[in-house]
Amino acid sequence: MATRRSTSDENNASIANISRTRRAQLVAEFEGELGIDYKARAAAAEAERRWQVRKTFIVWTVALIFFTIALQKLWIMGKDVDQPFSDMDPIDNLFGEE
């Protein structure tokens, strides 16, 4: 004979098998009953994501500008030198001899 499962297992299994769409609908209904405007919350979340993208773009743009300026300064400094690294003598600098 077949054994019957307990009803709590059936309830847990049925909750786990609810589709994402239906679960989202249930959450929206529940939030509506509580007076939470899910559309406003979704709009605020989207605005936050857009602001995050803008901040990231601004930070990377400023970083690239500084990097470009640094490269230009190094290029100008390199043009002023007759022979690269001619002013450095690691043996003399290591022992402190001038």
C-alpha angles and dihedrals in degrees: 000000000000119000119225120234119231117263093239090062090051092051092049092048092048092050091050091051096055110119120245091247094053091044089053090049091051091049091049091050091048092048090048090055089051091049096250112145103220092186091057090046091051090048090050091050091050091049089051091052091049091049090050090053091049092050091049091050092049094049093048092046092052091046091052091048091053091046091051091049091050092050091049091050091050091048091051091047090050092052090055092058119085095203122015115249092002092135093057125083109172095192093056093042092049095055096035095241117147 
